[in-house]
Amino acid sequence: MAKKKKKDSDPKVHDDLKGFKMNINSFGEISSSFPIDKINEFLNKNVEDKKLKDRDDLDFNEKDDK
């Protein structure tokens, strides 16, 4: 018999994103508990852009930026 998973518990998230929730309504609109600017700031800081990492024409080091 298959094990049942708890669906009521909150997922594990990064400490900077505690309380983050996303919902999609019946019209397909995405609503979030955080402003989009805060989400983008987090992603810029913690996620490497795969398209830009091998470009020679950019003299940009993400770790030195922040």
C-alpha positions as semicolon CSV with decimal commas, in nm:
position;residue;x (nm);y (nm);z (nm)
1;M;0,000;0,000;0,000
2;A;0,130;0,347;-0,089
3;K;0,231;0,589;0,182
4;K;0,023;0,902;0,220
5;K;0,204;1,235;0,222
6;K;0,101;1,529;0,435
7;K;-0,023;1,808;0,209
8;D;-0,112;2,052;0,486
9;S;0,247;2,128;0,590
10;D;0,440;2,417;0,436
11;P;0,723;2,329;0,196
12;K;1,085;2,383;0,297
13;V;1,210;2,717;0,166
14;H;1,520;2,934;0,193
15;D;1,534;3,149;0,508
16;D;1,498;3,467;0,301
17;L;1,168;3,338;0,160
18;K;0,988;3,234;0,479
19;G;0,615;3,294;0,435
20;F;0,634;3,291;0,055
21;K;0,321;3,152;-0,109
22;M;0,203;3,151;-0,470
23;N;-0,146;3,086;-0,599
24;I;-0,297;3,059;-0,947
25;N;-0,659;3,162;-0,971
26;S;-0,921;3,029;-1,212
27;F;-0,822;3,292;-1,473
28;G;-0,458;3,180;-1,470
29;E;-0,337;3,488;-1,283
30;I;-0,048;3,431;-1,046
31;S;-0,066;3,595;-0,706
32;S;0,215;3,596;-0,454
33;S;0,261;3,685;-0,090
34;F;0,588;3,870;-0,176
35;P;0,631;4,165;-0,413
36;I;0,789;4,071;-0,745
37;D;1,085;4,305;-0,678
38;K;1,181;4,107;-0,367
39;I;1,155;3,778;-0,558
40;N;1,372;3,914;-0,842
41;E;1,630;4,046;-0,595
42;F;1,650;3,702;-0,432
43;L;1,685;3,525;-0,768
44;N;1,954;3,767;-0,889
45;K;2,152;3,707;-0,572
46;N;2,116;3,328;-0,549
47;V;2,068;3,190;-0,902
48;E;2,334;3,193;-1,172
49;D;2,214;3,299;-1,516
50;K;2,323;3,012;-1,742
51;K;2,291;3,221;-2,058
52;L;2,533;3,488;-1,935
53;K;2,798;3,285;-1,752
54;D;3,011;3,199;-2,059
55;R;2,996;3,533;-2,237
56;D;3,334;3,697;-2,299
57;D;3,195;4,043;-2,378
58;L;3,064;4,094;-2,024
59;D;3,305;4,198;-1,754
60;F;3,063;4,118;-1,475
61;N;3,118;3,907;-1,167
62;E;2,789;3,848;-0,981
63;K;2,958;3,788;-0,646
64;D;3,140;4,122;-0,660
65;D;2,817;4,303;-0,750
66;K;2,644;4,243;-0,416
